[in-house]
Amino acid sequence: MTVLDDLSRGHPEHIQGVPLVIGRCEDEGAVSDVFASTQYDAVIHFAGESQAGESVSNPAKYFKRNVIGGLTLFSAMVKYGVNKLVFSSSASVYGDPSVIPISEEAPVNPKTPYGESKLFLERVLAWFDKAYGLMSISLRYFNAAGADPGGKMGELHDPETHLIPLVFEAISTQEPITVFGDDYPTPDGTPIRDYVHVTDLAEAHVLALKALENGAETSIINLGSGIGYSVLEIIKEVEKITGKTVPYAIGQRRQGDPAVLVASYDKAREVLGWSPKLSSLDDIIRTAWQWHLKCLEQESGQFRG
Ligand SMILES: NC(=O)c1ccc[n+]([C@@H]2O[C@H](COP(=O)([O-])OP(=O)(O)OC[C@H]3O[C@@H](n4cnc5c(N)ncnc54)[C@H](O)[C@@H]3O)[C@@H](O)[C@H]2O)c1
């Protein structure tokens, strides 16, 4: 196994016991070197720029990095005879869906260049299957959240854009977190999202690889918990679990943010035999909080020298 990552956002200390090659997916030479070194059975393509908001103001970056990166990687797979791929797609391909929960048959209508880049790569993969026999499963994650229950790994983004770690940051710094809009057509006016635990997501990738090995067809599969929580519900649940008050302020809506995104995971159950096990809001917040406290402890240790 090899990890290819340009470390633009990744953390080498989180890659343990696996060789790391530092390089970009859009760099044909770097990608070819990896494939030339060993015969691989399959690829999981996680790498990508993933800030939907940023993609609206800088679409060029998203199309260059995500689309060219994906195309370069998939083409190298064909060249080196690797014909199984699991791809990190996203619920953002659905845009602002009219039917909840969202099934894979729902119309796609991305509202951001980020979502557009994911949808384009899904379509590329359908054509690559027809033309070259590259078999793939595109996993449309809803909101990945939570941390390793053993405390080994969790989110570490800079800048952080994900709600739960931002709520924790607000507790630690006492700087209010901005809630982007409270005038959505939801019970409390704030957007509703489906949070799925990273451990559940990880398991789905293993199952997807096994499915491909057993001859599964190229397909697209939603990964979510099937339950939605509003931003204010998350804040209240964090307060309940941590016993701390979360300072927050209501701000303007962000461009491209839909009111409600909640998955149907029926297809994941049927095709992969997957269902979420650790994606209750309680498990998600408790594991993420444990990780947050560990990071704070490490920071203060470094500060003390
Ligand atoms: N986190 C979520 O809620 C979520 C939801 C839906 C989809 N996704 C998708 O899942 C994948 C992983 O998400 P994440 O939250 O772990 O993101 P992340 O930013 O934490 O990780 C992305 C990794 O890819 C690397 N990378 C980025 N572009 C690269 C490139 N062109 N070449 C080589 N390395 C590159 C980064 O250094 C980083 O290690 C992404 O493709 C993202 O779009 C994430």
The ligand as a Gaussian input file, in Angstrom:
#p B3LYP/6-31G(d) Opt

LIG

0 1
 N      -15.103000      15.757000       5.198000
 C      -16.321000      15.700000       4.659000
 O      -17.346000      15.974000       5.307000
 C      -16.488000      15.276000       3.219000
 C      -17.787000      15.183000       2.686000
 C      -17.935000      14.781000       1.366000
 C      -16.828000      14.468000       0.604000
 N      -15.578000      14.584000       1.145000
 C      -14.420000      14.280000       0.286000
 O      -13.622000      13.318000       0.953000
 C      -12.248000      13.514000       0.649000
 C      -11.478000      13.610000       1.931000
 O      -12.021000      14.681000       2.699000
 P      -11.291000      15.260000       3.986000
 O      -12.295000      15.991000       4.786000
 O      -10.474000      14.170000       4.616000
 O      -10.341000      16.329000       3.304000
 P       -8.897000      16.830000       3.762000
 O       -8.682000      18.169000       3.115000
 O       -8.729000      16.678000       5.232000
 O       -7.947000      15.748000       3.074000
 C       -7.621000      15.795000       1.720000
 C       -6.209000      15.246000       1.571000
 O       -5.869000      15.274000       0.200000
 C       -4.622000      15.931000       0.023000
 N       -4.722000      16.561000      -1.290000
 C       -5.619000      17.502000      -1.696000
 N       -5.495000      17.750000      -3.009000
 C       -4.491000      16.946000      -3.463000
 C       -3.919000      16.726000      -4.733000
 N       -4.354000      17.380000      -5.807000
 N       -2.920000      15.826000      -4.836000
 C       -2.476000      15.131000      -3.752000
 N       -2.986000      15.300000      -2.514000
 C       -3.992000      16.193000      -2.381000
 C       -4.501000      16.876000       1.200000
 O       -3.155000      17.189000       1.525000
 C       -5.178000      16.073000       2.313000
 O       -4.285000      15.182000       2.946000
 C      -12.182000      14.765000      -0.229000
 O      -12.124000      14.368000      -1.569000
 C      -13.505000      15.458000       0.061000
 O      -13.942000      16.244000      -1.019000
 C      -15.386000      14.973000       2.430000

